[in-house]
């Protein structure tokens, strides 16, 4: 996905244009609206006056058979006094989810002021949630003939003077969104494919080109360090334990490191006390904490944060083997 700031003049000629409105909010006050042609303005005003109320979750479209603009979509956010900055992420999520449902590959939308946020923060929040909303775990599904629906480009209409701050926010937000999705990819992988060895390999791949130092302790190293808890959990499984150590040093030398510890149980059957079937449904996600540490550190490195971080992932499979 690409998220690109463009001028209002350019956005007014986009194939798909999305506007978000609160109840009783006149669309004419939106900066992008004033750049639409008279024909487009009148059609949208008529829709807003006769059919659209701006209620929470409400959406309406107006279509144009000729010209570059094909569809203008209105999204309702409800009463403005009930909105706050915590709800800002919903904007990008609703836009992307709708676009995917309609197989819309690109759209333009005005970048308005985000309540309680600077322009950079608003752009970062929008970008993070747009990237996250576009995520689907399709690894084990057959690809349909027409391909999976995805949003390829989002254009944020804004004043040109604000582009530098918006671009900084977009970059930051996309890095965070991409690493969250990387975490989701690992966490959703079935336990049969996500073993301690493969989680360690994922950590190496994730940190390899990002300036993260990675060390993988093998079973013999874990025994030497008397890590009885790790060894005890892994004892019943055919899969050998790993202890993943990730180090990122970009802060002052005297700065004490932030230490992140992630649970890396790649599958938790309950060990010898087997869990009932219904309780096993999501046990492949017992390594979500480990995945979060791996991709959290990758995000910090990509953003070049001036901090020192150490990530620790004790990684095991809690499963009785045939030999057990």
Residue pairs with C-beta under 8 A, 6 or more apart in sequence:
1 130
1 131
1 134
1 150
1 151
1 152
1 153
1 154
1 174
2 152
2 153
2 154
3 126
3 127
3 130
3 153
3 154
3 156
3 170
3 173
3 174
4 153
4 154
4 155
4 156
4 170
5 111
5 155
5 156
5 157
5 158
5 162
5 163
5 166
5 167
5 170
6 108
6 155
6 156
6 157
6 158
7 157
7 158
7 159
7 160
8 31
8 32
8 34
8 35
8 110
8 157
8 158
8 159
9 35
10 108
10 155
10 157
11 17
11 32
11 35
11 108
11 109
11 110
11 155
11 157
12 32
12 35
12 36
12 37
12 40
12 69
12 157
13 68
13 69
14 68
14 69
14 106
14 107
14 108
14 155
15 68
15 69
15 70
15 71
15 106
15 107
16 70
16 71
16 72
16 73
16 99
16 104
16 106
16 107
16 108
17 32
17 36
17 69
17 71
17 72
17 73
17 107
17 108
17 109
18 72
18 73
18 75
18 95
18 98
18 107
18 108
18 109
19 27
19 30
19 32
19 33
19 44
19 72
19 73
19 74
19 75
19 109
19 110
20 74
20 75
20 76
20 77
20 91
20 109
20 112
21 27
21 48
21 52
21 54
21 74
21 75
21 76
21 77
22 54
22 76
22 77
22 78
22 79
22 80
22 83
23 53
23 54
23 55
23 76
23 78
23 79
23 80
24 54
25 54
25 80
26 48
27 33
27 44
27 45
27 48
27 74
28 34
28 41
28 45
30 110
30 112
31 110
31 157
31 159
32 108
32 109
32 110
32 157
33 41
33 44
36 44
36 69
36 72
37 67
37 69
39 64
40 64
40 69
40 72
43 62
43 64
43 72
44 62
44 72
44 74
46 62
47 60
47 62
47 74
48 74
51 60
52 58
52 60
52 74
52 76
53 76
54 74
54 76
54 77
54 78
55 76
55 78
56 76
56 77
56 78
56 79
57 76
57 78
58 74
58 75
58 76
59 73
59 74
59 75
59 76
59 98
60 73
60 74
61 71
61 72
61 73
61 74
62 71
62 72
63 70
63 71
64 70
64 71
64 72
73 98
73 107
75 91
75 94
75 95
75 98
77 83
77 87
77 90
77 91
83 115
84 115
84 116
85 114
85 115
85 116
85 117
88 114
88 115
88 117
88 122
88 125
88 126
89 125
89 126
89 128
89 129
90 129
91 126
91 129
92 125
92 126
92 127
92 128
92 129
92 130
92 133
93 129
93 130
93 132
93 133
95 107
95 109
95 130
95 133
95 154
96 129
96 130
96 133
96 134
96 151
96 154
97 133
98 104
99 105
99 107
99 151
100 133
100 134
100 149
100 150
100 151
101 149
103 146
103 149
104 151
105 150
105 151
105 152
105 153
106 151
106 152
106 153
106 154
106 155
107 151
107 154
107 155
108 154
108 155
108 156
108 157
109 154
109 155
109 156
109 157
110 156
110 157
110 158
111 119
111 122
111 123
111 126
111 156
111 157
111 158
111 162
111 166
113 119
113 122
114 121
114 122
114 125
114 126
117 125
118 165
119 162
119 165
119 166
119 169
120 165
120 166
120 168
120 169
120 172
121 169
122 169
123 156
123 165
123 166
123 167
123 168
123 169
123 170
123 173
124 169
124 170
124 172
124 173
124 176
125 169
125 173
126 156
126 169
126 173
127 169
127 170
127 172
127 173
127 174
127 177
128 173
128 174
128 176
128 177
128 180
129 173
129 177
130 151
130 154
130 173
130 177
131 173
131 174
131 177
131 178
131 180
131 181
132 177
132 180
132 181
134 150
134 151
135 181
135 184
136 148
137 184
137 185
137 188
138 148
139 185
139 188
139 189
140 190
156 166
156 170
158 166
172 303
175 299
175 302
175 303
176 299
179 295
179 296
179 298
179 299
179 302
180 295
182 206
182 291
182 294
182 295
182 298
183 288
183 291
183 292
183 294
183 295
183 296
186 194
186 199
186 202
186 287
186 291
186 294
186 295
187 284
187 285
187 287
187 288
187 291
188 284
188 285
189 284
190 284
191 266
191 267
191 283
191 284
191 317
194 266
194 267
194 284
194 287
195 239
195 266
195 317
196 234
196 239
196 240
196 241
196 242
196 264
196 266
196 315
196 316
196 317
197 239
197 240
197 242
198 266
199 242
199 244
199 264
199 266
199 287
199 290
199 291
199 294
199 313
199 315
200 216
200 242
200 244
200 315
202 291
202 294
203 214
203 216
203 244
203 246
203 294
203 313
204 214
204 216
206 212
206 294
206 295
206 297
206 298
207 213
207 214
207 246
207 294
207 297
207 298
207 301
208 214
210 298
210 301
210 302
211 248
211 250
211 301
212 246
212 247
212 248
212 297
212 298
212 301
213 246
213 247
213 248
213 249
214 244
214 245
214 246
214 247
215 244
215 245
215 247
216 242
216 243
216 244
216 245
217 225
217 242
217 243
217 244
217 245
218 240
218 242
219 231
219 234
219 240
219 241
221 243
222 230
222 231
222 241
222 243
223 231
227 243
227 314
229 314
230 241
230 243
230 314
230 316
231 241
233 241
233 265
233 271
233 316
233 318
234 240
234 241
234 316
234 317
234 318
236 271
236 272
236 318
236 319
236 320
236 321
236 324
237 316
237 317
237 318
237 319
237 320
237 321
238 319
238 321
238 322
238 323
239 266
239 316
239 317
239 319
241 314
241 315
241 316
242 264
242 313
242 315
242 316
243 312
243 313
243 314
243 315
244 264
244 290
244 294
244 311
244 312
244 313
244 315
245 310
245 311
245 312
245 313
246 293
246 294
246 297
246 309
246 310
246 311
246 312
246 313
247 309
247 310
247 311
248 297
248 300
248 301
248 307
248 308
248 309
248 310
248 311
249 257
249 308
250 301
250 304
250 305
250 306
250 307
250 308
251 257
251 306
251 307
251 308
252 306
252 308
255 307
255 308
256 308
257 307
257 308
257 309
257 310
258 307
258 308
258 309
258 310
259 309
259 310
259 311
259 312
260 293
260 296
260 297
260 309
260 310
260 311
260 312
261 289
261 293
261 311
261 312
261 313
262 287
262 289
262 290
262 291
262 292
262 293
262 294
262 311
262 312
262 313
263 286
263 287
263 288
263 289
263 290
263 314
264 287
264 289
264 290
264 313
264 314
264 315
264 316
265 286
265 287
265 315
265 316
265 317
265 318
266 284
266 286
266 287
266 315
266 316
266 317
267 283
267 284
267 286
267 317
267 318
267 319
268 275
268 283
268 286
268 318
269 275
269 280
269 283
269 318
269 319
269 320
270 279
270 318
271 318
271 319
271 320
272 320
272 324
274 320
275 283
286 318
287 315
290 313
290 315
293 311
293 312
293 313
294 311
294 313
296 311
297 309
297 311
300 307
300 309
